[in-house]
Amino acid sequence: MTLLGAAQDWFHTLPSRSIDSFKELAYVFTMEYTSYLTIKKNPDHLFNLHKKSDESLRDYIKRFRVERAKIVGCDDQVASSAFNWGLPTACELYRELTISPCQTLVEVFVTAERYALWDEDRIAAKKAAKQADKPTVQASQRNGNNKDEGKRRSQPQGGAPAAESYTKFTIPIHHILAQVKDMP
C-alpha cells in the first residue's frame, strides 16, 4: 500500500526513527487524520432545514436535496415530512402538501418543482409590472420638475395652451411610421 498526496507529505515530515512499529504508525496516523472524519447525519437533521424568507422555493428544494443526499438510508416518508416541515405555513406548497399528501418523495419533489415554476413566473410578472410602471413614473417626475419648460415647448406660437394627453404605444414607433408613410 502506498501513501499519496497529503498523507505522503505528512509521513515525510515525521522525524527519522520516531516510529518503531507498524502499530505505532497506525496509531499516529489515526490521531493525525481523525479530525478529517465527517460525522454522518441522521434523518432527523432534515427537520432543521427551513426555507429562508429571502430564499426562492427552487433554492430551498436544491438545498434540501443536497442535505438529503448526504444521509444514507433516509426513509422517504421522513424526508417528505421534513421537507413540508421546513416550509412556511403561508406557502401555497405547504398547503398543497398538507391537504393532499404525496405518497413518495419523488411526488413531493415533482409537486414542489411545479410550485417553484409558478413562483418564478409570479416573481417575473411582478418585476415586469414594476419595469412597465417605472418609465411612466420617471416621465411624470421629469415633467413635474420642469413644469415651466414643458409648458413653453408645448404651447403653439399663437399662445393657446396645447392639450396634455399622451398616447402610450404598444408597438414600436418605426412600425407605425412605416404604415402611415404613404398616407396623405
DRENLOPA-988855 format. One record per residue: x, y, z of N, C-alpha, C, CB in turn. Coordinates in steps of 0.2 Angstrom, whole numbers, plus 2048, in hexadecimal, padded with zeros to 3 digits. Atoms other than C-alpha are relative to their C-alpha. Glycine has a CB too. Layout:
BEGIN
n_c1;n_c2;n_c3;ca_c1;ca_c2;ca_c3;c_c1;c_c2;c_c3;cb_c1;cb_c2;cb_c3
X;Y;Z;X;Y;Z;X;Y;Z;X;Y;Z .
...
END
This chain:
BEGIN
n_c1;n_c2;n_c3;ca_c1;ca_c2;ca_c3;c_c1;c_c2;c_c3;cb_c1;cb_c2;cb_c3
804;7FA;800;800;800;800;804;806;800;7FB;800;806 .
7FB;7FA;800;807;811;7FC;7FC;806;802;802;801;7F8 .
803;7FA;7FE;803;822;803;800;805;7FB;803;803;807 .
800;7FB;806;7FE;830;7F7;7FE;807;803;7FB;7FE;7FB .
802;7F9;7FF;7FC;843;7F8;802;802;807;7F8;800;800 .
7FF;7FD;7FA;7FA;84B;809;803;7FB;805;7FA;803;803 .
7FE;806;7FC;7FC;83A;812;808;7FF;7FF;7FC;7FA;7FF .
7F9;801;801;80D;838;80A;804;805;802;801;7FF;7F8 .
7FC;7FB;7FD;813;849;80E;800;800;807;7FC;807;7FE .
800;800;7F9;80E;847;820;805;7FA;802;7F9;7FE;803 .
7FB;806;7FE;818;836;821;807;803;7FF;7FE;7FA;7FB .
7F9;7FE;801;827;83F;81A;802;805;805;801;803;7F9 .
7FF;7FB;7FA;826;84C;828;802;7FD;806;7FB;805;800 .
7FE;803;7FA;828;83F;835;807;800;801;7FD;7F9;800 .
7F8;801;7FF;839;83F;83E;802;7F9;7FF;801;802;807 .
7FD;807;802;844;831;839;800;7FC;806;807;801;7FD .
800;805;7FB;843;821;844;7FB;802;806;807;7FF;802 .
805;7FE;7FB;834;829;84E;7FB;7FB;801;7FD;807;7FF .
805;805;7FF;829;81A;84B;803;7F9;7FF;7FB;801;7FA .
7FD;806;7FF;82E;809;850;7FC;7FA;7FD;802;7FE;807 .
804;806;802;820;7FE;84A;7FA;802;7FB;7FD;7FC;805 .
805;7FF;805;812;7FD;83D;7FA;802;805;7FE;7FA;7FC .
805;7FE;7FB;806;7FE;84C;800;807;802;800;7FB;806 .
7FF;7F9;7FE;80D;80E;852;7FF;805;7FA;807;801;803 .
802;7FC;806;80C;815;840;7F9;801;7FF;804;7FD;7FA .
807;800;801;7FA;810;83F;7FD;805;805;7FD;7F9;800 .
803;7FB;7FB;7F6;819;84F;802;807;7FF;804;7FE;807 .
7FE;7F9;801;800;829;84B;7FC;802;7FA;807;801;7FF .
803;7FE;806;7F8;829;83A;7F8;801;801;800;7FA;7FA .
807;7FF;7FE;7E6;827;841;7FF;806;804;7FE;7F9;804 .
801;7F9;7FC;7E9;835;84E;801;806;7FB;806;800;805 .
7FF;7FA;804;7EF;840;840;7F9;801;7FB;806;7FF;7FB .
805;7FF;805;7E0;83D;834;7F9;7FF;803;801;7FB;7FB .
807;801;7FE;7D1;83A;840;7FC;807;7FF;800;7FE;808 .
804;7F9;800;7CD;84D;83F;7FD;800;7F9;805;805;801 .
802;7FF;807;7CA;84A;82C;7F9;7FB;7FF;805;7FD;7FB .
806;805;800;7BC;83D;830;7F9;805;800;7FF;7FB;805 .
807;7FC;800;7AA;844;82C;7FB;7FC;804;7FE;802;7F9 .
805;803;7FC;79D;840;838;7FA;7FF;7FB;7FE;803;806 .
806;801;804;78E;838;82F;7FA;802;803;800;7F8;7FE .
806;7FD;7FE;77E;841;830;7FA;7FA;800;7FE;806;7FC .
806;805;800;76E;837;835;7FA;804;7FD;7FF;7FE;807 .
806;7FD;803;75D;83B;82D;7FD;806;804;7FB;7FB;7FF .
803;7FA;7FC;758;846;83C;803;807;7FE;801;7FF;807 .
7FD;7FA;802;764;853;835;7FC;804;7FB;807;7FE;7FD .
804;7FD;805;758;856;827;7FB;805;803;7FD;7FB;7FB .
805;7FC;7FD;74C;85E;833;803;806;803;7FD;7FC;806 .
7FD;7F9;7FE;758;86C;837;800;804;7FA;807;7FF;802 .
800;7FC;806;757;872;825;7F9;804;7FF;801;7FC;7FA .
806;7FC;801;74B;880;822;801;805;7FA;7FE;804;807 .
800;7FB;806;747;88B;813;801;807;803;7FA;800;7FC .
7FE;7F9;7FE;74F;89C;816;7FB;805;7FD;807;802;7FF .
805;7FC;803;744;8AB;813;802;803;7FA;7FF;806;806 .
7FE;7FD;806;74F;8B2;806;802;7FB;7FB;806;805;801 .
7FE;806;804;752;8A1;7FE;7FA;7FE;7FB;802;7FA;804 .
805;802;805;749;89C;7EE;7FE;7F8;802;802;800;7F9 .
802;806;7FF;73F;88C;7EF;805;7FB;7FC;7F9;7FE;7FD .
7FB;804;803;74B;884;7E2;806;7FF;804;801;803;7F9 .
7FA;801;7FD;75A;888;7EC;7FF;7FC;807;802;807;802 .
801;804;7FA;752;880;7FC;7FF;7F9;7FD;7F9;802;803 .
800;807;803;74E;870;7F1;807;7FE;7FF;7FC;800;7FA .
7F9;802;802;760;870;7EB;804;7FE;807;804;805;7FC .
7FC;801;7FA;767;872;7FD;7FE;7FA;804;7FF;807;804 .
803;806;7FD;75B;865;804;803;7F9;7FD;7F9;800;800 .
7FE;806;804;760;858;7F6;808;7FF;802;7FF;801;7F9 .
7F9;801;7FE;773;85B;7FA;801;7FD;807;804;807;800 .
800;803;7F9;770;858;80D;7FE;7F9;800;7FD;805;804 .
803;807;800;765;849;809;805;7FB;7FD;7FA;800;7FC .
7FB;805;803;773;841;7FE;805;7FE;805;802;804;7FA .
7FB;802;7FC;77F;842;80C;7FE;7FB;805;802;806;804 .
803;804;7FB;774;837;817;7FF;7F9;7FD;7FA;802;803 .
801;807;803;776;824;813;7FA;7FD;803;807;7FC;801 .
805;804;7FE;767;81A;814;7FA;804;803;802;7FB;805 .
805;7FC;7FD;75B;828;818;7F9;7FE;7FD;801;808;7FE .
807;802;802;748;823;817;7FD;805;7FD;7FC;7FD;806 .
804;7FB;804;73E;82C;80A;7FB;803;804;7FD;7FD;7FA .
805;7FD;7FC;730;82F;816;802;805;805;7FC;7FA;804 .
7FD;7FB;7FB;73B;837;823;803;806;7FC;806;7FD;803 .
7FE;7FA;804;743;842;815;7FA;804;7FE;804;7FD;7FA .
806;7FC;803;732;847;80E;7FD;804;806;7FA;7FB;7FE .
803;7FC;7FA;72C;84C;820;805;806;801;7FF;7FB;806 .
7FB;7FA;7FE;73C;856;823;800;805;7FB;807;7FD;800 .
800;7FB;805;73B;85F;812;7FA;804;801;7FF;7FC;7F9 .
806;7FC;7FF;729;864;816;801;804;806;7FA;7FB;801 .
7FF;7FC;7F9;72E;869;828;804;806;7FF;804;7FB;805 .
7FC;7FA;801;73B;875;821;7FD;805;7FC;806;7FE;7FC .
804;7FA;803;72E;87F;817;7FD;804;804;7FC;7FC;7FA .
804;7FC;7FC;726;88E;81E;7F9;7FE;7FF;801;808;7FE .
807;802;800;714;88B;822;7FC;804;7FB;7FC;800;807 .
803;7FB;805;70F;89A;816;801;7FE;7F9;802;807;801 .
7FE;802;807;717;891;807;7FA;7FC;7FD;807;7FC;801 .
805;804;803;70B;88A;7FB;802;7F8;7FF;7FF;803;7F8 .
7FE;807;800;715;87A;7F9;7FF;7FD;806;808;800;7FE .
801;803;7F9;714;877;80C;7F9;7FE;800;802;805;805 .
807;801;800;701;878;80A;7FF;7FA;7FC;7FC;806;7FD .
801;806;805;701;86C;7FB;803;7F9;803;804;801;7F9 .
7FE;806;7FE;70C;85F;803;7FD;7FE;807;808;801;802 .
804;802;7FA;702;860;813;7F9;7FD;7FF;800;806;805 .
807;802;802;6F1;85E;80B;800;7FA;7FC;7FD;806;7FC .
7FF;806;804;6F7;851;7FE;807;7FD;801;7FE;802;7F9 .
7F9;803;7FF;706;848;805;802;7FB;7FA;800;7FC;807 .
7FD;804;805;711;840;7F8;802;7F9;803;806;803;7FC .
7FE;807;7FE;715;82D;7F9;807;7FF;801;7FD;7FB;7FC .
7F9;801;800;727;82E;7F5;804;807;800;802;7FC;7FA .
7FC;7FA;800;735;83B;7F6;801;802;7F9;807;7FE;803 .
800;7FE;807;736;83B;7E3;7FA;804;7FE;800;7FA;7FB .
806;7FC;801;724;841;7E3;800;807;803;7FA;7FC;802 .
7FF;7FA;7FC;728;84E;7F0;804;805;7FB;803;7FF;807 .
7FC;7FC;804;736;855;7E5;7FD;802;7F9;807;7FC;7FF .
803;7FE;806;72C;855;7D5;7FB;805;801;7FC;7F9;7FD .
805;7FA;7FE;71E;85F;7DE;804;806;801;7FC;7FD;806 .
7FC;7FA;7FE;72B;86A;7E5;803;804;7FA;806;7FE;805 .
7FD;7FD;806;733;86D;7D4;7FB;804;7FC;803;7FB;7FB .
805;7FC;803;722;872;7CD;7FF;807;803;7F9;7FC;800 .
801;7F9;7FC;720;87F;7DB;805;804;7FF;7FF;7FE;807 .
7FB;7FC;801;731;885;7D8;800;804;7F9;807;7FC;800 .
801;7FD;806;72D;888;7C6;7FB;806;800;7FE;7FB;7FA .
806;7FB;7FF;71D;891;7CB;803;806;804;7FA;7FD;804 .
7FD;7FB;7FC;727;89B;7D8;805;805;7FC;804;7FD;806 .
7FC;7FC;805;734;8A1;7CB;7FC;804;7FB;805;7FB;7FD .
804;7FC;804;727;8A6;7BF;7FD;806;803;7FA;7FB;7FD .
803;7FB;7FC;71E;8B0;7CC;805;806;802;7FD;7FD;807 .
7FB;7FB;7FE;72E;8B9;7D1;802;804;7FA;806;7FC;803 .
7FE;7FD;806;733;8BC;7BF;7FA;805;7FE;801;7FB;7FA .
806;7FB;802;721;8C4;7BC;800;806;804;7FA;7FC;800 .
800;7FA;7FB;723;8CF;7CB;806;805;7FE;802;7FE;807 .
7FB;7FC;803;734;8D5;7C4;7FF;803;7FA;807;7FC;7FF .
802;7FD;806;72D;8D8;7B3;7FB;806;801;7FD;7FB;7FB .
805;7FB;7FF;71F;8E2;7BA;803;806;803;7FA;7FD;805 .
7FC;7FB;7FE;72B;8EC;7C4;804;804;7FB;805;7FE;806 .
7FC;7FD;805;736;8EF;7B5;7FB;804;7FB;803;7FB;7FC .
805;7FD;804;726;8F4;7AB;7FE;807;803;7FA;7FC;7FE .
802;7FA;7FD;721;901;7B8;806;805;801;7FD;7FE;807 .
7FA;7FC;7FF;733;908;7BA;800;806;7FB;806;7FC;800 .
7FF;7FA;805;734;912;7AA;7FB;805;800;800;7FD;7F9 .
805;7FB;800;723;91A;7AC;801;804;807;7F9;7FD;800 .
7FE;7FC;7FA;728;91F;7BE;805;805;7FF;801;7FB;806 .
7FB;7FC;802;738;926;7B8;7FF;806;7FC;806;7FC;7FD .
802;7FB;805;730;92F;7AA;7FC;805;804;7FC;7FD;7FA .
805;7FB;7FC;723;937;7B6;804;804;805;7FB;7FC;803 .
7FB;7FC;7FC;731;93C;7C2;804;805;7FC;805;7FB;804 .
7FC;7FC;804;73B;943;7B4;7FC;806;7FE;803;7FD;7FA .
805;7FB;802;72C;94D;7AE;7FE;804;806;7FA;7FD;7FC .
802;7FC;7FA;728;953;7BF;805;804;803;7FE;7FB;806 .
7FA;7FC;7FE;739;959;7C3;801;806;7FB;806;7FC;800 .
7FF;7FB;805;739;964;7B3;7FA;802;7FD;805;7FD;7FB .
806;7FE;802;728;96A;7B3;800;806;7FB;7FB;802;805 .
7FF;7FA;805;72C;97B;7AB;803;7FF;7FA;803;806;804 .
7FD;802;807;737;974;79E;7FC;7FC;7FC;807;7FC;802 .
804;804;804;72B;967;799;7FA;804;7FD;7FD;7FB;804 .
806;7FC;802;71D;974;797;803;805;7FA;7FD;805;806 .
7FE;7FB;806;728;980;78C;801;7FC;7FA;807;803;802 .
7FF;804;806;72C;971;780;7F9;7FE;7FE;804;7FA;802 .
806;803;802;71A;96B;780;7FB;805;7FD;7FD;7FC;805 .
804;7FA;802;712;97C;77C;801;801;7F9;800;806;804 .
7FF;7FE;807;70F;980;76A;802;807;800;7FA;7FE;7FB .
7FE;7F9;801;715;991;763;7FA;805;802;803;801;7F9 .
805;7FC;7FF;704;998;765;7FE;801;807;7F9;7FD;7FD .
801;7FF;7F9;704;997;778;7FB;7FC;803;7FE;807;801 .
805;805;7FD;6F6;98A;77A;804;7FA;803;7FB;7FE;7FB .
7FD;806;7FD;6FB;97C;786;7FE;7FA;7FC;7FF;7FF;807 .
802;806;804;6FC;96B;77D;7FE;7FB;806;807;7FD;7FD .
803;805;7FC;6F3;95C;785;805;7FC;802;7FA;7FC;7FD .
7FB;805;7FE;6FE;951;790;7FD;7F9;801;803;803;807 .
802;807;7FF;6F8;940;78C;805;7FC;7FB;7F9;7FF;7FD .
7FB;804;804;704;933;786;7FD;7F9;7FF;807;7FF;805 .
802;807;801;701;922;77E;806;7FC;801;7FE;800;7F8 .
7FA;805;7FF;70C;913;783;7FF;7FB;7FB;7FF;7FD;808 .
800;805;806;710;909;774;802;7F9;803;805;802;7FB .
7FE;807;7FE;711;8F6;776;804;7FD;7FB;7F9;7FC;800 .
7FB;802;805;71B;8F4;766;805;805;7FE;7FC;7FE;7F9 .
7FB;7FB;801;72B;8FC;761;7FE;806;7FB;807;7FD;7FE .
802;7FB;804;72A;90D;759;802;7FF;7F8;803;807;802 .
7FE;801;807;733;908;749;7FB;7FC;7FC;807;7FD;800 .
805;804;804;726;8FB;745;7FA;805;7FF;7FD;7FA;805 .
806;7FB;801;718;909;747;802;804;7FA;7FF;804;806 .
7FE;7FC;805;722;914;73C;801;7FD;7F9;807;803;801 .
800;803;806;725;907;72F;7F9;7FF;7FD;803;7F9;801 .
807;801;802;712;904;72E;7FD;807;7FD;7FC;7FD;806 .
803;7FA;802;70D;916;72C;804;805;7FC;7FF;805;807 .
7FC;7FB;804;71B;91D;721;7FD;801;7F9;807;7FC;7FF .
803;7FF;807;711;91B;711;7F9;803;801;7FF;7FA;7FC .
807;7FC;800;701;923;718;801;807;800;7FD;7FE;807 .
7FF;7F8;801;6FD;935;714;7FF;804;806;7FA;802;7FB .
END
